[in-house]
Amino acid sequence: MPGQSYYNATRKLVLPGADVVVFVADSQARRFDDNLESLQNLQDNLLGQGVDIRQLPVVFQYNKQDLPRDLILTQDEMDDALNFRAVQSFSADALHGIGVFETLKGVSELVLKKLATGREVA
């Protein structure tokens, strides 16, 4: 599995000019600290570009929700830990495509609102 430095380098390449962000978190309880670190890294990279994450449309996708309950955090638990703005979040099992279309639809709606109003959408 790629380390945080890999994701940091990727974020630095793709974030400039981004209209929205889909933050995909691993629902496994053992990955909780990694998720927090990734979210903080995302915020730091955005701030480095002069972008406040609170002003950028964001949705959360909580992947691996298909795993046994004793291995994962629920969508509500993930929201409590990561979703400080109470934005849209989606439970997902990307391996089987569950929740992926719903996430795409949610983020697409944010982009369309932003284009229609010509301003930032939270």
C-alpha positions in Angstrom: 0.0 0.0 0.0 1.4 3.5 -0.9 2.6 5.6 2.0 1.5 9.1 3.0 4.4 10.7 1.0 3.0 9.1 -2.2 -0.5 10.6 -1.4 1.1 13.9 -0.5 2.9 14.1 -3.8 -0.3 13.2 -5.7 -2.3 15.8 -3.9 0.2 18.5 -4.8 -0.2 17.6 -8.4 -4.0 17.3 -8.6 -5.2 19.9 -6.1 -4.3 23.1 -8.0 -7.5 24.3 -9.7 -9.7 21.6 -8.2 -13.3 22.7 -8.0 -14.4 20.0 -5.5 -12.8 17.3 -3.4 -14.0 13.7 -2.7 -12.2 12.6 0.4 -12.1 8.8 0.3 -11.5 7.3 3.8 -10.8 3.7 4.7 -13.5 2.6 7.1 -11.2 0.0 8.8 -10.8 1.0 12.5 -7.0 0.2 12.2 -6.8 2.9 9.5 -8.3 5.6 11.6 -5.0 7.4 12.3 -4.1 7.2 8.6 -7.4 8.9 7.7 -6.8 11.7 10.2 -3.3 12.2 8.8 -4.6 12.3 5.2 -7.3 14.8 6.0 -4.8 17.0 7.8 -2.4 16.7 4.9 -5.2 17.6 2.5 -5.9 20.7 4.5 -2.2 21.7 4.7 -1.8 21.3 0.9 -4.9 23.4 0.3 -3.7 26.1 2.7 -0.3 26.0 0.9 -2.2 27.0 -2.3 -4.2 29.7 -0.4 -7.4 27.7 -0.3 -9.4 27.3 2.9 -11.0 23.8 2.9 -14.0 25.3 4.5 -14.6 27.2 1.3 -14.2 24.3 -1.0 -17.0 21.9 -1.9 -16.2 18.5 -0.3 -17.9 15.1 0.0 -16.7 12.1 2.0 -16.8 8.5 0.9 -16.3 5.9 3.5 -14.9 2.8 1.7 -14.8 -0.8 2.8 -18.2 -0.6 4.5 -18.8 -4.2 3.4 -16.2 -5.6 5.8 -17.4 -7.2 9.1 -18.7 -4.7 11.6 -16.1 -5.5 14.2 -13.4 -4.3 11.7 -14.9 -1.0 10.6 -16.3 2.2 11.9 -19.8 3.0 10.7 -20.7 5.9 8.5 -21.9 7.8 11.6 -18.7 7.1 13.5 -16.7 8.2 10.5 -18.7 11.4 10.2 -18.2 12.1 13.9 -14.4 11.7 13.4 -13.8 13.4 10.1 -16.7 15.3 8.7 -16.4 18.5 10.8 -18.5 20.5 8.3 -21.3 18.0 8.2 -21.1 17.8 4.4 -22.6 14.9 2.3 -21.0 11.6 3.1 -21.5 8.2 1.4 -21.0 4.7 2.6 -19.2 2.6 0.0 -17.8 -0.7 -1.1 -15.8 0.4 -4.1 -14.7 -3.2 -4.9 -18.3 -4.0 -5.8 -19.3 -0.5 -6.9 -21.7 0.2 -4.0 -21.9 3.9 -3.1 -19.6 5.0 -5.9 -22.3 6.3 -8.2 -24.0 8.0 -5.3 -20.7 9.7 -4.4 -20.3 10.8 -8.0 -23.8 12.1 -8.1 -23.3 14.1 -4.9 -20.1 15.7 -6.0 -21.6 16.4 -9.5 -24.5 18.3 -7.8 -22.0 20.5 -6.0 -20.1 21.3 -9.2 -23.3 22.1 -11.0 -24.4 24.4 -8.1 -21.1 26.1 -8.2 -21.3 26.6 -12.0 -24.9 27.9 -11.8 -24.2 30.4 -9.1 -20.7 31.3 -10.1 -19.5 31.1 -6.5 -18.1 28.6 -4.0 -20.6 26.0 -2.7 -20.1 24.5 0.7 
